[in-house]
Amino acid sequence: MLTTRKKANAIKTVQIHDTDTGSPEVQISILSKKITELTDHLKVHKKDNHSRRGLIQMVADRRTHLKYLEANNKKRYTTVVTKLGLK
């Protein structure tokens, strides 16, 4: 489960301005944190298919946000990918 402190740290690393909580960069960062925590959970609980379905949905959602950012602002896309270590 993503705690408030972990979520705040994820937001701080990529936010554009002080009150930024909904930009694509922030959403991608939060989803990435959730994905890593859920993959750790699924390594232990291999038969948890309900959580696996949620993981697949989160990965698809993150991919959609990344495609949007890549199409609209290539510079911001490359910045987020390098900061989060994606791809």
C-alpha positions as CSV (number, residue, x, y, z in Angstrom):
1,M,0.0,0.0,0.0
2,L,1.3,3.4,-0.9
3,T,1.6,5.6,2.2
4,T,1.1,9.3,2.3
5,R,4.8,9.9,2.8
6,K,5.8,7.8,-0.2
7,K,3.2,9.5,-2.3
8,A,4.5,12.9,-1.3
9,N,8.1,11.9,-2.2
10,A,7.0,10.6,-5.6
11,I,5.2,13.9,-6.2
12,K,8.1,16.1,-5.1
13,T,10.5,14.4,-7.5
14,V,8.6,15.4,-10.7
15,Q,6.2,18.2,-9.9
16,I,6.4,21.3,-12.1
17,H,5.4,23.8,-9.4
18,D,4.6,23.8,-5.7
19,T,0.9,22.9,-5.9
20,D,1.2,20.5,-8.8
21,T,-0.7,17.3,-8.1
22,G,-2.4,16.4,-11.3
23,S,0.1,16.8,-14.2
24,P,0.9,13.8,-16.3
25,E,4.4,13.7,-14.7
26,V,3.0,13.4,-11.2
27,Q,0.4,10.8,-12.3
28,I,3.1,8.7,-13.9
29,S,5.3,8.9,-10.8
30,I,2.5,7.8,-8.5
31,L,1.5,5.0,-10.8
32,S,5.2,3.9,-11.0
33,K,5.4,3.7,-7.2
34,K,2.1,1.7,-7.0
35,I,3.4,-0.7,-9.7
36,T,6.6,-1.4,-7.9
37,E,4.8,-2.1,-4.6
38,L,2.3,-4.3,-6.3
39,T,5.0,-6.3,-8.1
40,D,6.7,-6.9,-4.8
41,H,3.4,-8.2,-3.4
42,L,2.8,-10.5,-6.4
43,K,6.3,-12.0,-6.0
44,V,5.2,-13.3,-2.6
45,H,1.5,-14.0,-3.4
46,K,1.8,-15.7,-6.9
47,K,-1.9,-16.8,-7.1
48,D,-3.4,-13.4,-6.3
49,N,-5.0,-12.9,-9.7
50,H,-7.3,-10.0,-8.6
51,S,-4.3,-7.9,-7.7
52,R,-2.6,-9.0,-10.9
53,R,-5.5,-7.6,-12.9
54,G,-5.2,-4.3,-11.1
55,L,-1.4,-4.2,-11.9
56,I,-2.1,-4.7,-15.6
57,Q,-4.6,-1.9,-15.5
58,M,-2.1,0.4,-13.8
59,V,0.6,-0.4,-16.3
60,A,-1.8,0.3,-19.2
61,D,-2.8,3.6,-17.5
62,R,0.8,4.6,-17.1
63,R,1.5,3.8,-20.7
64,T,-1.4,6.0,-21.8
65,H,-0.1,8.9,-19.8
66,L,3.4,8.4,-21.2
67,K,2.0,8.3,-24.8
68,Y,0.1,11.5,-24.1
69,L,3.2,13.3,-22.7
70,E,5.4,12.0,-25.6
71,A,2.9,13.3,-28.2
72,N,2.4,16.7,-26.6
73,N,5.8,17.6,-25.1
74,K,8.8,15.5,-25.9
75,K,11.1,17.4,-23.6
76,R,8.9,16.8,-20.5
77,Y,8.6,13.2,-21.6
78,T,12.3,12.6,-21.7
79,T,12.8,14.3,-18.3
80,V,10.2,12.1,-16.6
81,V,11.6,8.9,-18.2
82,T,15.1,9.7,-17.0
83,K,14.0,10.8,-13.5
84,L,11.9,7.7,-12.9
85,G,14.2,5.3,-14.8
86,L,11.6,4.0,-17.1
87,K,12.1,2.0,-20.4
